[in-house]
Structure formats: structure tokens, C-alpha cells
Amino acid sequence: MDLAALRAEYELGGLDETELTPEPLALFSTWFDAVRGAGIGEPNAMVLATSLDGVPSSRTVLLKGVEDGGFVFFTNYHSRKGVELAANPRCSLLFGWYALQRQVRIEGIATRTSREVTETYFASRPRGSQLGAWASAQSSEVGSRADLDAAYAEVEARFAGADIPAPPHWGGYLVTPDSVEFWQGRRGRMHDRLQYRREGDGWSTRRLAP
């Protein structure tokens, strides 16, 4: 594999200070609308990075809301990410919208959403996903695929003909950002990087070298 020869020139556009909004969520919404309009698959996929005892871990999760000044996702609180966020709520998010030569990098603090928010979202999920939330002890070791299928079948039988409540160990997180960086690829690797930083009740902005 000649990986050194793999390269692409970034020339779809730029990002100027005149495009900045007073706070980052408004610009994020504009960019997100552009991603959806471009027909990019899983536009709400984001990489969540957490850490415990200095050991980083990352995985892809799905953004399910932009509200209360932050970014919302849902997961099993007993999963690795849940355990790590309980010990260290500082985390980062990365949206890699590579077809548009854009990235958004977010650093902030995760807090659990209210139970009401969790239950409202859980009720909107497909039934299969609701069953999966009960059947999977996320991040724990599993003996075989057959064991997973058996756990799912048991839960399916338990809730047959009934509504499925949100598991007590499952719920949402709100990531409140301290910084949000908008990255737009440019020719010659002279990319545009404009970063918002929280200052008191407001935001400051600055340009970073690529």
C-alpha cells in the first residue's frame, strides 16, 4: 500500500471571519443544514472521545439534539464511555464531513440529561432499538453471537405486546462546549480554522494556523 501517495487537494471553498455568528451553535446549524442538503449519509455521526487515567478512547455516536446550549446523545450509562464520563466529564466531539472538506471540533463537559428528556427520546426510537437497549450490556464481554441473540429474544418475549420503557441504566448526555472549531480545507493545506472560546457568558473567536 503506497499510502504516502494518497492525497487530495481541498478547494471547495473557504471560511472567513465575516461568516461567524455571535455564538457557535448558529453556525453549526448552518453547516449541518449544508451537510444534509448535500445528501451525505449519517450527517449526525460524531466521534466522541473520553479519557480515564490518561488513557483516551473514542467511538462514533449519533447526535440527537442541539439544545440547551450544547450537543445531545444517548447511550448505556454502564458502557465504557458512560463509566469514563462519570469519572471525568471532560470530552471532545468531532464531526468529519469530509465530502465537504469540513470538520467541526468541540471540547466541553458532559452532564446527564433529565429523565424526562431520556424517556421522550426513547419512546421515539424504533421498537428494535428499544429492545436492543435492554438486551445489550454494552461494552461487557460476550461469549458468542448466540448469547447476544438469546438475550435479545428473552427481552422481546418479556415485552411482547407491551410498551417498552427506557432502561434505568440508559439515557442522554448534554455536552456543553467550552470551545468549538470550524475547519474548512483549503489549497496547499492552508486550511481555515476559526475557533470559538467561551468567555464568561459569551464567546470570543480567533483564527488558528493550519
MARLOMI-833314 format. One line per 4 residues: number of its first residue (from 1); their letters; for each residue x, y, z of C-alpha. Coordinates in nm, 2 decimals, m for minus. Each point is the difference from the previous one (the first is absolute). Layout:
BEGIN
NUM> A> X Y Z  ...
END
This chain:
BEGIN
1> MDLA> 0.00 0.00 0.00  0.15 0.33 m0.11  m0.18 0.21 0.25  0.25 0.29 m0.04
5> ALRA> m0.13 0.06 m0.35  m0.37 0.03 0.11  m0.09 0.37 0.00  m0.28 0.23 m0.11
9> EYEL> 0.00 0.38 m0.05  m0.25 0.19 0.21  m0.16 0.26 m0.21  m0.38 0.01 0.07
13> GGLD> 0.01 0.33 0.18  0.12 0.20 0.29  m0.11 0.13 0.34  0.02 0.37 0.07
17> ETEL> m0.05 0.19 0.33  m0.29 0.18 m0.16  m0.19 m0.34 0.00  0.02 m0.04 0.38
21> TPEP> m0.32 0.03 0.21  m0.01 0.15 0.35  0.01 m0.35 0.15  0.11 m0.34 m0.15
25> LALF> m0.32 m0.20 0.00  m0.15 0.23 m0.26  0.29 m0.05 m0.24  m0.01 m0.38 0.08
29> STWF> m0.37 m0.01 m0.10  0.09 0.17 m0.33  0.27 m0.24 m0.07  m0.21 m0.30 0.10
33> DAVR> m0.28 0.11 m0.24  0.26 0.01 m0.28  0.11 m0.35 0.08  m0.36 m0.13 0.00
37> GAGI> m0.06 0.19 m0.33  0.30 m0.17 m0.15  m0.15 m0.34 0.07  0.29 m0.12 0.21
41> GEPN> m0.08 m0.32 0.19  m0.03 0.01 0.38  0.05 0.37 0.01  m0.04 m0.01 0.38
45> AMVL> 0.28 m0.25 0.06  0.27 0.13 0.23  0.31 m0.14 0.17  m0.02 0.03 0.38
49> ATSL> 0.33 m0.02 0.18  0.02 m0.06 0.37  0.29 m0.08 0.24  0.06 m0.17 0.33
53> DGVP> 0.34 0.01 0.18  0.16 0.16 m0.31  m0.11 m0.28 m0.24  m0.21 0.14 m0.29
57> SSRT> m0.28 m0.19 m0.17  m0.22 0.10 m0.29  m0.30 m0.13 m0.18  m0.27 0.12 m0.23
61> VLLK> m0.34 0.10 0.14  m0.30 0.18 m0.14  m0.09 0.36 0.07  m0.37 0.00 0.11
65> GVED> m0.05 0.37 0.09  0.15 0.34 0.00  m0.17 0.17 0.30  0.06 0.17 0.33
69> GGFV> 0.33 0.14 m0.13  0.15 m0.34 m0.09  0.00 m0.33 m0.18  m0.21 m0.30 0.11
73> FFTN> 0.06 m0.37 m0.05  m0.13 m0.32 0.17  0.17 m0.31 0.12  0.03 m0.27 0.27
77> YHSR> 0.12 0.16 0.32  0.19 m0.33 0.08  0.19 0.00 m0.33  0.37 0.10 m0.01
81> KGVE> m0.09 0.35 m0.10  m0.25 0.03 0.28  0.24 m0.12 0.26  0.27 0.24 m0.13
85> LAAN> m0.23 0.30 m0.01  m0.11 m0.07 0.36  0.36 0.02 0.11  0.11 0.27 m0.24
89> PRCS> m0.28 0.20 m0.17  0.24 0.19 m0.23  m0.03 m0.13 m0.35  0.03 0.10 m0.37
93> LLFG> m0.21 m0.05 m0.30  0.10 m0.01 m0.37  m0.22 0.04 m0.30  0.19 m0.11 m0.31
97> WYAL> m0.19 0.12 m0.30  0.27 m0.10 m0.25  m0.21 0.02 m0.32  m0.03 0.37 0.07
101> QRQV> 0.36 0.03 0.12  m0.12 0.11 0.34  0.04 m0.09 0.36  m0.14 0.13 0.33
105> RIEG> 0.19 m0.07 0.32  m0.17 0.05 0.34  0.15 m0.02 0.35  m0.22 0.02 0.30
109> IATR> m0.16 m0.16 0.30  m0.27 m0.27 m0.01  m0.28 m0.02 0.25  m0.30 m0.24 0.01
113> TSRE> m0.32 0.13 m0.15  m0.32 m0.01 0.21  m0.19 m0.33 0.02  m0.29 0.18 m0.18
117> VTET> 0.23 0.07 m0.30  0.12 m0.36 0.00  m0.35 m0.15 0.01  m0.13 0.23 m0.27
121> YFAS> 0.28 m0.09 m0.24  m0.01 m0.37 0.09  m0.37 m0.01 m0.09  0.08 0.13 m0.35
125> RPRG> 0.24 m0.28 m0.07  m0.08 m0.30 m0.22  m0.12 m0.29 0.20  0.30 m0.21 m0.10
129> SQLG> 0.24 0.27 0.14  m0.20 0.01 0.32  0.04 m0.37 0.04  0.37 0.02 m0.07
133> AWAS> 0.04 0.26 0.28  m0.13 m0.26 0.24  0.17 m0.30 m0.15  0.36 0.13 m0.03
137> AQSS> 0.22 0.05 0.30  0.21 0.24 m0.21  0.38 m0.03 0.01  m0.01 m0.32 0.22
141> EVGS> 0.15 m0.33 m0.13  m0.23 m0.23 m0.19  0.05 m0.37 m0.04  m0.14 m0.03 m0.35
145> RADL> m0.24 0.15 m0.26  m0.24 m0.26 0.11  0.00 0.14 0.36  m0.09 0.34 m0.14
149> DAAY> m0.28 m0.14 m0.21  m0.13 m0.19 0.30  0.00 0.31 0.22  m0.19 0.19 m0.27
153> AEVE> m0.26 m0.28 m0.03  m0.05 0.00 0.37  m0.06 0.37 0.01  m0.23 m0.02 m0.30
157> ARFA> m0.21 m0.26 0.18  m0.01 0.20 0.32  m0.14 0.30 m0.16  m0.22 m0.17 m0.26
161> GADI> m0.32 0.20 m0.06  0.11 0.28 0.24  0.16 0.34 m0.02  0.38 m0.01 0.08
165> PAPP> 0.12 0.24 0.27  0.34 0.16 m0.01  0.25 m0.21 0.20  0.11 0.16 0.32
169> HWGG> 0.37 m0.04 m0.11  m0.06 0.17 m0.33  m0.03 0.37 m0.07  0.12 0.32 m0.15
173> YLVT> 0.30 0.23 0.03  0.02 0.37 m0.07  0.35 0.12 m0.11  0.03 0.37 0.09
177> PDSV> 0.29 0.13 m0.21  0.29 0.21 0.12  0.14 0.03 m0.35  m0.13 m0.07 m0.35
181> EFWQ> 0.23 0.00 m0.30  m0.12 0.02 m0.36  0.25 m0.14 m0.25  m0.02 0.05 m0.37
185> GRRG> 0.25 m0.16 m0.23  0.20 0.23 m0.24  0.25 m0.04 m0.27  0.36 m0.07 0.09
189> RMHD> m0.11 m0.12 0.35  m0.05 0.37 0.10  m0.33 m0.09 0.16  m0.24 0.24 0.17
193> RLQY> m0.04 m0.06 0.38  m0.22 0.23 0.19  m0.06 m0.07 0.37  m0.25 0.12 0.25
197> RREG> 0.10 0.00 0.36  m0.23 0.05 0.29  0.07 0.32 0.20  m0.25 0.06 0.29
201> DGWS> m0.35 0.01 m0.15  0.13 0.06 m0.35  0.24 m0.12 m0.26  0.33 0.13 m0.15
205> TRRL> 0.13 m0.12 m0.34  0.35 m0.04 m0.14  0.16 m0.14 m0.31  0.24 m0.29 0.04
209> AP> 0.29 m0.09 m0.23  m0.07 m0.31 m0.21
END
